[in-house]
Amino acid sequence: MNFLNNRRMILFALVISLFLSKESLAAGHAPLPAAVSMGQLIQPVMDLQDDDFLLEYFLQEAKRYYADARLMIVARDTLGVQFEVERLVATLAAIEEIDEPVPDEIRETVSGLSELASTDFEGYISDELQSLLGQPSLKDQLSRMSDLLDSLDKDVSFVVVDDRDGHLPLILNSRVKTMINFLQERKHTEFQVWLDRYSQYASTIRPILASYEVPEELIYLAMIESGLNPKAYSYAHAVGPWQFISATGRRYGLKRDWWVDERRDIVKSTHAGAQYLKDLHDEFEDWYLAMAAYNTGEARIRRTIRREGHRDYWRMITLPRQTRNYVATVLAAAIICQEPERYGFHIKELENWKYDVLEIDRSLDLDKIAIAMGVNYQQLKTFNPELRQGVTPPSKNPYLLRVAKGKGGDVNKAMASIPTSDKIDFQVHYVRRGEILSVIARRYGVSLTKLVQANRIKNRNRLSVGQKLIIPAPKNYSASSSSTKSAKSVAPSSGYNKKIYTVKKGDTLGQIAENYRTSAKRIRYWNGLRYGEHIYPGQKLTLYTKKKNG
């Protein structure tokens, strides 16, 4: 516990020191793009200098939102905490979308911010927002559990459990025994959930691994990485069942843009994972070292081999604790799955994850496809987890959409009845007093990165009132006509006084509600504000207060 507390204090000190040490960039707006073509995504060419600027810009924004959220806790403004953390999450996600590899020192800072926020704001934010901050994966937890393993095993004996050609060599030594016990006792419920996903995806993943002459048992590496969860997202911004960071995913052909993130796709990411593991084995000629390199990077394994003068994974003492625990945990999972009942687990009958593939030649909304085809929308999302915007992407080549087996027959008529998605259109926004980039991005449901790039913004200071911004969002989506605003309540017919309140600097909805003996929920309802939407100085709010008797 002291170790964890010390770690949190170090991370907090690092973030605050970095936050205080940076100076703002020079002011000044770059010109808007010369021409905007409606219905086409603006994708300005960004060179490395632009990416460096974006990294610095978003990192400073993220630090500011974290600090503001801490101040909201002091002010006992729960809604304020929620709002600032939403901005923090959006900004951290924007860092992940930058195309250039993120330097290690910045990645560590980003991971530290995510970790601090997930613990510091627990209880103040929604479960959904908590999950978006990333979660400590099992491998991250292993790096902190000094009670599990010593640097060197006192007992070097081992028993060979399985050593068939073409399979992962399974041995049982003191480390593996420790990890079996760990999964049985401390992670029992969580591991059973992973086994349920194993029954869902094993029949898909194992043949892909075998096709690359990679041991099928390496499916358990993905299990330890992510719990076989396509939506897994870690503090280090690794994504998907095989937990690829963006740079490694790109290296192995996984596409990531505004529309798709193929790291989340079970089939595509498994092909990439198999290729990566095969390349690692070709270099190190040992599956244990290949797994260790998958965890900590090839360069560190090379340095360890040079430093220690041998290639025996089990004798390597200078690897990080996480990596020393990692291979043993993969082997423990593999051994448990050979006889799950013996260890108190069960594996359901393996599912045959079958689907038909449709060629979609235009952008269609998934919910409309589900209605037209009479299929379950959630199931459609499960088959296509890489789609980020709920729409098939615009492309010169048809998009291959997966649908449940038997549902992909004669669908031409059904597809023809679906209107082309309007999510690729653009609209114009004029900046109002008090607005900042992240607020505007959230209001229109667009990426902060895309908003910055579309407008070539080079100023981290407050935007100018009246400034024109191009918004990569549907034309028919209006920030002033959200579903909340359309459901605006009718004013109380009698017994209430109407008041127009002008927001002052430092005001929060919670404080205004308390002053006028009402609730923040009612104020949002009366004024068509979405939950968490920012209020700003000078804004006019309509309030209703009860008339006094007599």
C-alpha positions in Angstrom: 0.0 0.0 0.0 2.9 2.4 0.8 4.3 1.6 -2.6 1.1 2.5 -4.3 0.8 5.7 -2.3 4.4 6.7 -3.1 3.8 6.0 -6.7 0.7 8.2 -6.8 2.6 11.0 -5.1 5.5 10.8 -7.6 3.1 10.8 -10.5 1.2 13.8 -9.1 4.4 15.7 -8.5 5.6 14.9 -12.0 2.4 16.2 -13.6 2.2 19.3 -11.5 5.9 20.2 -12.1 5.5 19.7 -15.8 2.3 21.8 -15.7 4.0 24.7 -13.9 7.1 24.6 -16.0 5.6 25.2 -19.4 4.9 28.5 -21.0 2.1 29.3 -23.3 2.7 29.4 -27.0 2.6 32.7 -28.9 -0.8 34.0 -29.8 -2.1 34.4 -33.3 -4.5 32.6 -35.6 -3.5 30.9 -38.8 -5.7 31.5 -41.8 -8.6 29.1 -42.4 -8.3 26.6 -45.3 -8.7 28.4 -48.7 -11.7 26.2 -49.7 -14.0 23.8 -47.9 -15.7 21.1 -49.9 -19.0 19.9 -48.4 -19.3 16.2 -48.1 -15.5 15.6 -48.1 -13.4 15.2 -45.0 -10.8 17.9 -44.5 -7.5 16.2 -44.1 -4.7 18.9 -44.3 -1.2 17.6 -44.7 0.4 17.6 -41.2 4.2 17.5 -41.1 6.2 16.5 -38.0 6.4 20.1 -36.8 2.6 20.2 -36.7 2.4 16.9 -34.8 5.0 18.3 -32.3 2.8 21.3 -31.8 -0.3 19.2 -31.3 1.4 17.0 -28.8 2.5 20.0 -26.8 -0.8 21.7 -27.2 -2.9 18.8 -26.0 -0.6 17.8 -23.2 -0.8 21.3 -21.7 -4.6 21.3 -22.1 -4.8 17.9 -20.4 -2.8 19.0 -17.5 -4.9 22.1 -17.1 -8.2 20.1 -17.1 -6.7 17.7 -14.5 -5.8 20.6 -12.3 -9.2 22.3 -12.8 -11.0 19.1 -11.9 -9.0 18.9 -8.6 -10.0 22.5 -7.9 -13.7 21.5 -8.5 -13.3 18.9 -5.8 -12.1 21.5 -3.4 -15.1 23.7 -4.4 -17.4 20.7 -3.9 -18.7 21.1 -7.4 -19.5 17.5 -8.6 -20.8 18.7 -12.0 -17.7 20.8 -12.4 -15.5 17.7 -11.8 -17.5 15.7 -14.3 -17.2 18.4 -16.9 -13.4 19.0 -16.5 -12.7 15.2 -16.6 -14.8 14.9 -19.8 -12.5 17.5 -21.3 -9.5 15.7 -20.0 -10.6 12.4 -21.6 -11.3 14.1 -24.9 -7.8 15.7 -24.9 -6.1 12.4 -23.9 -7.9 10.7 -26.8 -6.8 13.5 -29.1 -3.1 12.8 -28.2 -3.7 9.2 -29.2 -5.0 10.3 -32.7 -1.8 12.1 -33.6 -0.1 10.1 -36.4 3.5 10.5 -35.3 4.8 8.1 -32.6 4.5 9.7 -29.2 7.8 10.1 -27.4 8.3 7.8 -24.3 8.4 10.8 -21.9 5.1 12.2 -23.1 3.5 8.7 -23.1 4.6 8.3 -19.5 3.1 11.7 -18.6 -0.2 10.8 -20.4 -0.3 7.5 -18.7 0.3 9.2 -15.3 -2.5 11.7 -15.9 -4.9 8.9 -16.8 -3.9 6.9 -13.8 -4.2 9.8 -11.4 -7.5 10.9 -12.8 -9.0 7.4 -12.6 -8.2 7.2 -8.9 -8.5 10.9 -7.8 -12.0 11.4 -9.4 -13.5 8.0 -8.6 -16.9 8.6 -7.1 -17.2 12.0 -8.8 -17.6 10.8 -12.4 -19.8 8.3 -14.2 -18.7 4.7 -14.7 -18.6 5.3 -18.5 -16.2 8.2 -18.1 -14.1 6.2 -15.6 -13.7 3.4 -18.2 -12.6 5.9 -20.8 -9.6 7.0 -18.7 -8.2 3.5 -19.1 -7.8 0.8 -16.6 -4.8 -0.9 -15.1 -4.4 -4.1 -17.1 -3.3 -7.3 -15.4 0.2 -6.8 -16.7 0.3 -3.3 -15.2 -0.9 -4.7 -11.9 1.8 -7.3 -12.0 4.5 -4.7 -12.2 3.5 -3.4 -8.8 3.0 -6.6 -6.9 6.4 -7.1 -5.3 4.9 -9.8 -3.1 4.4 -12.2 -6.0 7.9 -12.9 -7.1 11.5 -12.3 -6.1 14.1 -11.2 -8.6 15.5 -14.7 -8.8 13.7 -18.0 -8.1 15.2 -19.8 -5.2 13.8 -23.0 -6.6 15.1 -23.4 -10.2 13.5 -26.9 -10.7 10.7 -27.3 -13.2 8.3 -29.9 -14.7 7.6 -30.0 -18.4 3.8 -30.0 -18.9 3.6 -29.8 -22.7 6.5 -29.7 -25.2 4.9 -30.8 -28.6 6.4 -29.5 -31.8 4.6 -26.4 -33.0 3.2 -25.6 -29.6 4.2 -23.2 -26.8 6.5 -25.1 -24.4 4.5 -25.2 -21.1 6.6 -25.7 -17.9 5.6 -25.6 -14.3 8.1 -23.9 -12.0 7.9 -21.7 -8.9 7.0 -18.6 -10.9 4.2 -20.3 -12.9 2.8 -22.0 -9.7 2.7 -18.6 -8.0 0.8 -17.1 -11.0 -1.7 -20.1 -11.1 -2.4 -19.4 -7.4 -2.7 -15.7 -8.1 -5.3 -16.3 -10.9 -7.2 -18.8 -8.8 -7.5 -16.7 -5.7 -7.0 -13.0 -6.3 -8.3 -12.8 -9.9 -10.8 -15.7 -9.9 -13.9 -13.7 -11.0 -12.0 -11.6 -13.5 -10.3 -14.6 -15.1 -13.6 -16.4 -15.4 -14.9 -13.5 -17.5 -11.9 -13.9 -19.7 -12.6 -17.6 -20.1 -16.1 -16.7 -21.3 -14.6 -14.5 -23.9 -12.2 -17.2 -24.8 -15.1 -19.5 -25.6 -16.5 -16.8 -27.9 -13.3 -16.0 -29.9 -11.0 -19.0 -29.6 -12.4 -20.7 -32.8 -11.5 -17.5 -34.7 -8.1 -16.6 -33.1 -6.5 -20.0 -33.0 -6.6 -20.8 -36.7 -5.2 -17.4 -37.5 -2.2 -18.0 -35.2 -1.6 -21.4 -36.7 -1.7 -20.0 -40.2 1.5 -18.0 -39.3 3.1 -21.1 -37.7 2.7 -19.3 -34.3 1.7 -21.6 -31.4 -2.1 -21.5 -30.8 -1.4 -21.2 -27.1 -0.4 -17.5 -27.6 -4.1 -16.7 -27.5 -3.4 -16.7 -23.8 -1.0 -13.8 -24.3 -3.9 -11.8 -25.7 -5.9 -12.9 -22.7 -3.3 -11.5 -20.3 -3.0 -8.4 -22.4 -6.6 -7.5 -22.5 -8.9 -10.2 -21.2 -9.7 -10.8 -25.0 -11.7 -7.6 -24.9 -11.9 -5.7 -28.2 -12.7 -2.5 -26.3 -9.8 -2.8 -24.0 -8.0 0.5 -23.5 -5.0 0.9 -21.2 -3.2 3.8 -19.4 -0.5 3.6 -22.1 -3.2 4.1 -24.8 -2.8 0.6 -26.0 -6.0 -0.6 -27.7 -7.8 -3.8 -28.5 -7.4 -7.5 -27.7 -3.7 -7.5 -28.6 -3.1 -4.1 -27.0 -1.3 -2.4 -29.8 -0.1 1.2 -29.4 -0.7 3.2 -32.6 2.9 3.1 -33.8 3.2 -0.7 -33.6 -0.3 -1.2 -35.1 0.7 1.0 -38.1 3.9 -1.1 -38.5 1.7 -4.2 -39.0 -0.9 -2.7 -41.2 -3.6 -1.8 -38.7 -5.4 1.3 -40.0 -6.5 4.0 -37.5 -8.3 7.2 -38.6 -11.4 9.2 -37.9 -13.6 6.3 -39.1 -11.9 3.1 -38.0 -9.5 1.7 -35.5 -8.5 -1.8 -36.7 -6.7 -2.5 -33.4 -10.2 -3.2 -32.0 -11.0 -5.8 -34.7 -10.6 -9.4 -33.5 -9.6 -10.8 -36.9 -7.4 -8.0 -38.2 -5.6 -7.4 -34.9 -4.9 -11.1 -34.5 -3.3 -11.2 -38.0 -1.1 -8.3 -36.9 -0.4 -9.9 -33.5 0.7 -13.2 -35.1 3.0 -11.4 -37.6 4.6 -9.4 -34.7 5.1 -12.5 -32.6 6.5 -14.4 -35.5 9.0 -11.6 -36.2 10.0 -11.5 -32.6 10.6 -15.3 -32.6 12.6 -15.0 -35.8 14.9 -12.6 -34.1 15.3 -14.2 -30.6 14.6 -17.9 -31.6 12.8 -18.5 -28.4 9.1 -18.1 -27.6 9.7 -17.0 -24.0 12.0 -14.2 -25.2 9.5 -13.3 -28.0 6.7 -12.9 -25.4 9.0 -10.9 -23.1 9.8 -8.6 -26.1 6.1 -8.3 -26.9 5.7 -7.0 -23.3 8.7 -4.7 -22.9 10.0 -4.1 -26.5 12.7 -5.7 -28.6 15.3 -3.1 -27.7 15.2 -3.9 -24.0 15.5 -7.6 -24.6 18.5 -7.0 -26.8 20.1 -4.8 -24.1 19.4 -7.4 -21.4 21.0 -10.2 -23.5 24.1 -8.0 -24.0 24.2 -6.9 -20.4 23.8 -10.4 -18.8 25.6 -12.4 -21.5 23.0 -15.1 -21.9 19.6 -15.8 -23.6 17.8 -17.7 -20.8 14.6 -15.8 -20.0 14.2 -17.5 -16.6 17.7 -16.3 -15.4 17.3 -12.7 -16.6 17.4 -10.5 -13.5 17.6 -7.0 -15.0 14.2 -7.1 -16.8 11.4 -5.0 -15.3 9.3 -6.8 -12.7 6.3 -6.7 -15.0 8.2 -8.6 -17.7 9.6 -11.1 -15.2 6.0 -11.9 -14.2 4.6 -11.7 -17.7 5.6 -14.9 -19.3 4.9 -16.9 -16.2 1.3 -15.5 -16.2 0.8 -16.5 -19.8 1.9 -20.0 -19.1 -0.3 -20.1 -16.0 -3.3 -19.2 -18.1 -2.5 -21.9 -20.7 -2.1 -24.6 -18.0 -5.3 -23.6 -16.3 -7.2 -23.8 -19.6 -6.0 -27.4 -20.2 -7.9 -28.5 -17.1 -10.1 -25.6 -16.0 -12.3 -27.6 -13.6 -9.2 -28.7 -11.6 -8.5 -25.0 -10.8 -12.1 -24.0 -10.1 -13.0 -22.6 -13.5 -15.1 -23.7 -16.5 -15.0 -23.0 -20.2 -18.3 -22.9 -22.2 -18.6 -24.8 -25.5 -16.6 -22.9 -28.1 -18.7 -20.7 -30.3 -18.3 -20.7 -34.1 -18.0 -17.0 -34.8 -19.6 -17.1 -38.2 -20.7 -14.1 -40.2 -21.5 -12.9 -43.7 -19.6 -10.0 -45.3 -21.4 -7.2 -47.2 -19.6 -4.8 -49.5 -20.8 -1.3 -48.6 -19.9 1.3 -51.3 -21.1 4.5 -49.4 -21.3 5.8 -45.8 -24.3 4.3 -44.0 -25.2 4.6 -40.3 -25.1 1.2 -38.5 -28.4 1.8 -36.7 -30.1 2.3 -40.0 -28.5 -0.8 -41.5 -29.7 -2.8 -38.5 -33.3 -1.6 -39.0 -33.2 -2.1 -42.8 -31.9 -5.7 -42.4 -33.8 -6.6 -39.3 -30.7 -7.4 -37.3 -29.7 -6.6 -33.8 -27.9 -3.2 -33.6 -25.6 -4.3 -30.7 -24.7 -7.5 -32.5 -23.8 -5.5 -35.6 -21.5 -3.3 -33.5 -20.0 -6.5 -31.9 -19.1 -7.8 -35.4 -17.6 -4.5 -36.4 -15.9 -3.1 -33.3 -13.4 -1.1 -35.4 -16.0 1.4 -36.6 -15.5 4.5 -34.4 -18.3 6.8 -35.6 -21.1 4.3 -36.0 -21.0 4.6 -39.8 -19.3 2.8 -42.6 -16.4 5.0 -43.8 -16.3 7.0 -47.1 -13.8 5.3 -49.4 -12.9 4.5 -53.0 -13.0 0.8 -52.1 -16.2 -0.8 -50.7 -16.2 -1.4 -46.9 -16.5 -5.0 -45.9 -19.2 -5.0 -43.2 -19.8 -8.1 -41.1 -23.4 -9.3 -40.4 -24.7 -12.3 -38.6 -24.6 -15.5 -40.7 -27.6 -15.9 -42.9 -28.5 -12.2 -42.9 -26.3 -11.3 -45.8 -28.4 -12.8 -48.6 -30.2 -10.5 -51.1 -29.7 -7.2 -49.4 -29.4 -4.9 -52.4 -33.0 -3.6 -51.9 -32.5 -3.1 -48.2 -29.2 -1.2 -48.7 -30.8 1.0 -51.4 -33.4 2.1 -49.0 -30.9 3.5 -46.6 -30.0 7.2 -47.0 -26.3 8.1 -47.2 -25.0 9.1 -43.8 -24.6 12.9 -43.2 -21.8 12.4 -40.7 -19.3 13.3 -43.4 -20.7 16.8 -44.0 -19.4 20.1 -42.4 -20.9 23.1 -40.9 -19.7 26.5 -39.6 -19.5 27.6 -36.0 -18.9 31.2 -34.7 -17.2 31.3 -31.4 -19.2 32.8 -28.5 -17.9 34.4 -25.4 -16.3 32.0 -23.0 -16.0 29.1 -25.4 -12.8 27.0 -25.7 -11.8 24.4 -28.3 -12.6 21.3 -26.3 -16.1 22.6 -25.4 -16.9 23.2 -29.0 -15.5 19.8 -30.0 -17.6 18.1 -27.4 -20.7 20.1 -28.3 -20.6 18.9 -31.9 -19.4 15.4 -31.0 -16.2 15.7 -33.0 -12.5 14.9 -32.4 -10.5 17.7 -30.8 -7.6 16.7 -33.2 -9.9 17.0 -36.3 -11.2 20.4 -35.1 -7.6 21.7 -34.7 -6.4 20.3 -38.0 -9.5 21.4 -40.0 -8.9 25.0 -38.9 -5.1 24.9 -38.7 -5.3 26.4 -35.2 -1.9 27.6 -33.8 -3.1 29.5 -30.8 -3.5 27.8 -27.4 -5.1 30.9 -25.8 -8.8 31.7 -25.7 -10.5 31.9 -29.1 -11.7 35.2 -30.4 -15.4 36.0 -30.1 -17.0 35.7 -33.5 -14.1 33.6 -34.9 -15.3 31.3 -37.7 -14.6 27.6 -37.3 -15.2 24.7 -39.7 -16.8 21.8 -37.8 -16.4 18.3 -39.3 -19.9 17.3 -38.2 -23.3 16.7 -39.9 -25.0 19.8 -41.3 -28.2 18.8 -39.7 -26.6 18.4 -36.2 -27.0 21.8 -34.4 -25.3 22.5 -31.1 -28.3 24.6 -30.2 -30.8 21.9 -31.1 -29.8 18.9 -29.0 -32.3 16.3 -27.9 -32.2 17.9 -24.5 -33.1 21.3 -25.8 -35.9 19.9 -27.9 -37.3 18.4 -24.7 -37.2 21.8 -23.0 -39.9 21.9 -20.3 -42.9 24.3 -20.4 -42.7 27.1 -17.9 -44.7 26.6 -14.8 -48.2 28.0 -15.5 -48.7 29.6 -12.1 -47.1 30.1 -8.7 -43.6 30.8 -10.2 -41.7 34.0 -11.0 -39.5 34.0 -14.1 -36.0 35.5 -13.8 -33.2 36.0 -16.3 -29.9 35.4 -14.6 -26.6 36.5 -16.1 -23.8 34.1 -15.4 -20.8 35.6 -13.5 -17.2 34.5 -13.5 -16.8 31.5 -11.3 -20.4 30.6 -11.3 -21.4 26.9 -11.4 -24.9 25.4 -12.0 -24.8 23.8 -8.6 -24.1 27.1 -6.9 -26.8 29.0 -8.9 -29.3 26.3 -8.1 -28.5 26.5 -4.4 -28.8 30.3 -4.4 -32.3 30.1 -6.0 -33.4 27.0 -4.1 -33.8 24.8 -7.1 -31.8 22.1 -8.7 -29.1 22.0 -11.4 -31.2 19.4 -13.3 -34.1 21.9 -13.5 -31.9 24.7 -14.7 -30.5 22.5 -17.4 -34.0 21.5 -18.4 -35.3 25.1 -18.5 -32.4 26.2 -20.7 -31.9 23.2 -22.9 -28.4 22.4 -21.5 -27.0 19.0 -21.9 -25.6 17.3 -18.8 -22.0 18.6 -18.3 -22.4 21.4 -20.8 -20.3 24.4 -19.9 -21.8 27.7 -18.8 -19.8 30.9 -19.3 -19.7 34.5 -18.0 -22.3 36.7 -19.7 -24.6 33.8 -20.6 -28.3 34.3 -19.9 -30.1 31.6 -17.9 -33.9 31.4 -17.4 -34.8 30.5 -13.8 -38.2 30.0 -12.1 -38.7 30.6 -8.4 -41.7 29.9 -6.3 -43.9 33.0 -5.6 -44.1 33.9 -1.9 -47.6 33.5 -0.4 -49.4 36.8 0.1 
